[in-house]
Amino acid sequence: MSRKAPQFSASDLLRNIEFEEIDGFAADDLAAAFAAFRRSAEIIDAKAQEQRGAVAPPPSLLAVARAALGAIDHPDRFFHDWFRPHVIKTKGFVTAYYEVEVDARLSPEPGFTTPVLSRPRDLVTLNDSPLSLPTGETLTSARIQADGALVPYPDRRAIEEEGAAPSAHPLAYVRDPVELFLIQVQGSARLRLPGGGVMTLTYAGRNGWPYTSVGRLMIERGLVTKAEMSLDLMKETLRRLGAGPGEAGRRLMQENRSYVFFEIDASERRRIGPIGGQGAPLTPFRSIAVDRSIWCYGLPFWIAAQIPWQGQAETPFRRLMIAQDTGSAIIGPARADLFFGAGEAAGRRAGDIRHAAEMIVLLPKDVGDDP
């Protein structure tokens, strides 16, 4: 179900510019960006795939999507012909994410005892009418009881220690709770099975509790410094603290009460890449996650930043990206999560990205002041 557009003035948020003012735009591989946009266009046009509730695409974007699905002689000119660029005035900030690849087993055995759970039958998603608690917390999912009443779904600790999601069944088993935690944070995974098989997992829902950044907690408590924080160091620290029941690393992960469930997806489109919130396969270095309460899926964004995306040194990143995903930690109009691809190398690079950025949104030419 789609959300209503937020009520704010676009004139306060955006500043119109011309494409010629965007440093590096002409040098980008716009045909590659168009290929990613076309995958979004298929979803926008068909409305056939389930989307995690987001701002509904305006009619003008639907018209652009249908144009993209037609015969396009010059895909590198498509964005010039159909969009206008608008600088987002607020300070931009980018992180990055990736698709986890780890070894797994279909049944528990020594060294593989942590289950990856399917979506429970009693879990309902509350996109348009979240559940408000007396504590002030807002839950985006809930448990539906036999009488139809909605109650908070158990949190991470209850699910892990008390088996509080009995209708969720194990899809596979990974090495330890740290690997499961990373899979849940990233939202998708490729599980390597004995004999060379691969199980591809896609996000299937979450228990609705707000996301808490364990990396931020580590920094606040002096376990690591902000300057040295990385994905590898976070994993190392959690394991050093102990990931077993009741151990400090496990308790730290459980402070993130959010718990993500998965489904097996062996479809053709899933083989292209992990499936984002829009329902389209993600493209490395062309797909981003955005705040779905502000932006609709399918919008192109120009991202300009100095980040270590090709190695340890910070180098210019100037690319046209497509909004095809979302995340509970992605909040604000100038906040984006860059998809870096799959595997350990992508994960190491993604874990180093926490940088300021300039963001420019491309809106269909007749949207006017409505973001």
HELIX and SHEET records of a PDB file:
HELIX    1   1 ALA A   10  LEU A   13  1                                   4    
HELIX    2   2 PHE A   19  GLU A   21  5                                   3    
HELIX    3   3 LEU A   30  ALA A   46  1                                  17    
HELIX    4   4 PRO A   59  ALA A   68  1                                  10    
HELIX    5   5 PRO A   75  ARG A   77  5                                   3    
HELIX    6   6 PHE A   78  TRP A   82  1                                   5    
HELIX    7   7 ARG A  156  GLU A  162  1                                   7    
HELIX    8   8 PRO A  177  GLN A  186  1                                  10    
HELIX    9   9 PRO A  194  GLY A  196  5                                   3    
HELIX   10  10 VAL A  214  GLU A  220  1                                   7    
HELIX   11  11 LEU A  231  LEU A  241  1                                  11    
HELIX   12  12 ALA A  248  GLN A  254  1                                   7    
HELIX   13  13 GLU A  268  ILE A  272  1                                   5    
HELIX   14  14 GLU A  344  ALA A  350  1                                   7    
SHEET    1   A 7 LEU A  14  ASN A  16  0                                        
SHEET    2   A 7 PHE A  83  ILE A  88 -1                                        
SHEET    3   A 7 ARG A 354  PRO A 364 -1                                        
SHEET    4   A 7 GLY A  92  ASP A 103 -1                                        
SHEET    5   A 7 SER A 188  ARG A 192  1                                        
SHEET    6   A 7 VAL A 198  ARG A 206 -1                                        
SHEET    7   A 7 VAL A 260  ILE A 264 -1                                        
SHEET    1   B 7 LEU A  14  ASN A  16  0                                        
SHEET    2   B 7 PHE A  83  ILE A  88 -1                                        
SHEET    3   B 7 ARG A 354  PRO A 364 -1                                        
SHEET    4   B 7 PRO A 300  ILE A 307 -1                                        
SHEET    5   B 7 THR A 315  ASP A 325 -1                                        
SHEET    6   B 7 SER A 287  ALA A 289  1                                        
SHEET    7   B 7 ARG A 335  ALA A 342 -1                                        
SHEET    1   C 2 THR A 114  LEU A 117  0                                        
SHEET    2   C 2 PRO A 170  VAL A 174 -1                                        
SHEET    1   D 3 LEU A 123  THR A 125  0                                        
SHEET    2   D 3 SER A 141  ILE A 144 -1                                        
SHEET    3   D 3 LEU A 150  VAL A 151 -1                                        
SHEET    1   E 2 LEU A 131  SER A 132  0                                        
SHEET    2   E 2 THR A 138  LEU A 139 -1                                        
END                                                                             
